[in-house]
């Protein structure tokens, strides 16, 4: 049963890292969009 728990923990960690990576990418994209809009004003 420890193997299953270990696999679950590995998958949980991978999901958390993926969410963080996507979040950083989206924040960067929104920042660039805002910057572009301000440049146009």
TITIMAR-859463 format. One record per residue (C-alpha): x, y, z. Coordinates in steps of 0.001 Angstrom, whole numbers, padded with zeros to 6 digits, always signed. Layout:
N
XYZ...
END
This chain:
41
+000000+000000+000000+002934+002366+000550+003623+002264-003192+000128+003602-003918+000530+006372-001337+003918+007304-002826+002436+007436-006336-000433+009611-005104+002039+011991-003475+004152+012169-006640+001074+012980-008728-000143+015561-006202+003233+017309-006269+003344+017239-010072-000139+018794-010243+000843+021538-007796+003953+022353-009819+001938+022424-013047-000659+024772-011528+002088+027091-010294+003773+027106-013691+000525+027897-015494-000258+030634-012966+003108+032329-013496+002660+032121-017268-000830+033642-017118+000287+036477-014817+003102+037253-017253+000694+037215-020195-001743+039548-018428+001098+041885-017479+002293+042023-021100-001262+042690-022307-001622+045533-019797+001745+046953-020811+000750+046885-024474-002560+048631-023742-000791+051371-021754+001723+051871-024573-001173+052434-026982-002752+055163-024836
END
